[in-house]
């Protein structure tokens, strides 16, 4: 077994782990990251951000999905397959958002990173 088969994590070498050990290692990395974050910031700040963000996302996504499904099913009388096509079209901007962010961060236009993209986006909206 060569050095390329070894994986380094926190200064230790792990070789040929069992699948159960890999899953536990993956979970422990997340807790290690969270511990480092709470050491850098304060635990109350981290927990309040997680709670508020979770409540905000959960409530807004849940309510909008319920209302959209009601509108499509009861008001528009769409079949489930048609409703899924429209729901996919509604979600398309959220799928493109990370790609757009990556593009604006890595490809500046005339030395500017975001300003030209805002202008182009505004022009496309008109």
C-alpha positions as CSV (number, residue, x, y, z in Angstrom):
1,X,0.0,0.0,0.0
2,X,1.5,3.3,-1.1
3,X,1.4,6.8,0.4
4,X,-1.3,7.7,-2.1
5,X,-3.7,5.3,-0.5
6,X,-3.4,7.2,2.8
7,X,-5.8,10.1,3.7
8,X,-4.6,12.7,6.2
9,X,-7.0,14.2,8.7
10,X,-5.9,16.3,11.6
11,X,-2.3,15.1,11.3
12,X,-3.2,11.4,11.3
13,X,-3.0,8.9,8.5
14,X,-6.0,6.6,8.0
15,X,-5.6,3.5,5.8
16,X,-8.3,1.2,4.5
17,X,-11.1,2.2,6.8
18,X,-14.2,0.2,7.1
19,X,-17.4,1.8,5.7
20,X,-18.7,2.3,9.2
21,X,-15.5,4.0,10.3
22,X,-15.6,6.3,7.2
23,X,-19.2,7.4,8.1
24,X,-18.2,8.1,11.7
25,X,-15.2,10.0,10.5
26,X,-17.3,12.1,8.2
27,X,-19.7,12.9,11.1
28,X,-16.9,13.7,13.5
29,X,-15.4,16.2,11.0
30,X,-18.6,18.2,11.0
31,X,-18.5,18.3,14.8
32,X,-14.8,19.3,14.7
33,X,-15.6,22.1,12.3
34,X,-18.5,23.3,14.5
35,X,-16.3,23.2,17.6
36,X,-13.7,25.3,15.8
37,X,-16.4,27.8,14.8
38,X,-17.7,28.1,18.3
39,X,-14.2,28.6,19.6
40,X,-13.6,31.4,17.1
41,X,-17.0,33.0,17.5
42,X,-19.1,32.6,20.7
43,X,-21.4,29.6,21.1
44,X,-24.4,31.8,21.7
45,X,-23.9,33.6,18.4
46,X,-23.4,30.4,16.4
47,X,-26.5,28.8,18.0
48,X,-28.7,31.9,17.4
49,X,-27.6,32.1,13.7
50,X,-28.4,28.4,13.2
51,X,-31.8,28.6,15.0
52,X,-32.9,31.8,13.2
53,X,-31.7,30.7,9.8
54,X,-33.4,27.3,10.2
55,X,-36.7,28.9,11.3
56,X,-36.6,31.4,8.5
57,X,-35.8,28.9,5.8
58,X,-38.2,26.3,7.2
59,X,-41.2,28.6,7.5
60,X,-40.7,30.5,4.2
61,X,-40.0,27.4,2.1
62,X,-42.8,25.4,3.7
63,X,-45.4,28.1,3.4
64,X,-44.5,29.0,-0.2
65,X,-44.6,25.4,-1.2
66,X,-48.0,24.8,0.4
67,X,-49.5,27.9,-1.2
68,X,-48.0,27.1,-4.6
69,X,-49.3,23.5,-4.6
70,X,-52.8,24.7,-3.5
71,X,-52.9,27.3,-6.3
72,X,-51.7,24.8,-9.0
73,X,-54.0,22.0,-7.9
74,X,-57.2,23.7,-6.8
75,X,-57.2,26.9,-8.8
76,X,-55.4,26.0,-12.0
77,X,-56.7,22.4,-12.0
78,X,-53.2,21.1,-13.1
79,X,-52.3,17.4,-13.2
80,X,-49.4,16.5,-10.8
81,X,-46.9,16.1,-13.7
82,X,-47.7,19.5,-15.1
83,X,-47.5,21.0,-11.6
84,X,-44.0,19.5,-11.1
85,X,-42.8,21.0,-14.4
86,X,-44.0,24.5,-13.3
87,X,-42.5,24.0,-9.9
88,X,-39.2,23.1,-11.5
89,X,-39.4,26.3,-13.6
90,X,-40.1,28.3,-10.4
91,X,-37.0,26.8,-8.7
92,X,-34.7,27.3,-11.7
93,X,-33.3,30.7,-10.5
94,X,-32.2,29.1,-7.2
95,X,-30.4,26.4,-9.1
96,X,-28.6,29.0,-11.3
97,X,-27.7,31.3,-8.3
98,X,-24.5,29.4,-7.2
99,X,-23.3,29.3,-10.8
100,X,-24.0,33.0,-11.2
101,X,-22.1,33.7,-8.0
102,X,-19.1,31.6,-9.1
103,X,-19.1,33.4,-12.4
104,X,-19.2,36.9,-10.9
105,X,-16.4,36.0,-8.4
106,X,-14.0,34.5,-10.9
107,X,-14.5,36.4,-14.1
108,X,-14.2,40.2,-13.7
109,X,-15.4,42.5,-16.5
110,X,-13.1,45.5,-17.0
111,X,-11.7,45.0,-13.5
112,X,-15.1,45.0,-11.8
113,X,-16.5,41.8,-10.3
114,X,-20.2,42.4,-9.7
115,X,-21.2,45.8,-11.0
116,X,-21.2,44.8,-14.7
117,X,-23.2,41.7,-13.9
118,X,-25.8,43.8,-12.1
119,X,-26.0,46.1,-15.1
120,X,-26.4,43.2,-17.5
121,X,-29.0,41.5,-15.3
122,X,-30.9,44.8,-15.2
123,X,-30.8,45.1,-18.9
124,X,-32.0,41.5,-19.4
125,X,-35.0,42.2,-17.1
126,X,-36.2,45.1,-19.3
